């Protein structure tokens, strides 16, 4: 079942994904902290593996959000007006 495009729904989806990504980052940092406080090498390794998996998921979230966000318009490049001597075709002796 498909729904027609709704900009409000699209914006809400992006906001929800950003919130989920923030919570994933907190979870990743928590596992890294637990890893540093663990005494058992196997437990440290498990915490590191979980943190690395969350980092991979975070990368996917970044790519997904890049695709969902509208493109940012680039501002027009301002070209300075030509110098008077260039417009007239004459060159001032003091100009480099």
Buried (B, 14 or more C-beta within 10 A) or exposed (E): EEEEEEEEEEEEBBEEBEEEBEEBBEBBEBBBEBBEEBEEEEEBEBBBEBBEEBEEBBEEBEEBBEEEEEEEEEEEEEEEEEEEEEEEEEEEEEEE
